[in-house]
């Protein structure tokens, strides 16, 4: 997980508060988890539809 310093460097916004930066980080991790789970599900569905599986 990215620490606060890394997040603030990536965001490149000196006006952002620490709590806002951490909240953005947490939301992005949640979004990434959802995307990964959807990808896994789609991959399993694709495997199930192939002939011979």
C-alpha positions in Angstrom: 0.0 0.0 0.0 1.2 3.5 -0.8 2.1 5.6 2.2 1.0 9.3 2.6 4.3 10.7 1.2 4.0 8.6 -2.0 0.3 9.5 -2.5 1.0 13.2 -2.1 3.8 12.9 -4.6 1.6 11.1 -7.1 -1.2 13.6 -6.7 1.2 16.5 -7.1 -1.2 18.9 -5.3 0.4 20.8 -2.5 -3.0 22.1 -1.3 -4.4 18.7 -0.6 -4.7 17.7 3.1 -3.3 14.5 4.5 -6.7 13.2 5.2 -8.0 13.9 1.7 -4.9 12.2 0.2 -5.4 9.1 2.3 -9.1 9.1 1.4 -8.3 9.2 -2.3 -5.8 6.4 -1.9 -8.4 4.3 -0.1 -11.0 4.9 -2.8 -8.5 4.0 -5.5 -7.6 0.8 -3.8 -11.3 -0.1 -3.5 -11.8 0.6 -7.2 -8.8 -1.5 -8.2 -10.2 -4.4 -6.1 -13.5 -4.2 -7.9 -11.8 -4.1 -11.3 -9.6 -7.1 -10.4 -12.6 -9.1 -9.2 -14.5 -8.4 -12.4 -11.5 -9.4 -14.4 -11.2 -12.7 -12.5 -14.9 -13.4 -13.0 -14.8 -12.6 -16.7 -11.7 -14.8 -17.1 -13.5 -17.7 -15.3 -16.6 -17.2 -17.5 -14.5 -17.2 -20.6 -12.8 -20.5 -19.6 -16.2 -22.1 -18.9 -17.4 -21.2 -22.4 -14.5 -22.8 -24.2 -15.2 -26.1 -25.8 -13.7 -29.0 -23.8 -14.0 -27.2 -20.4 
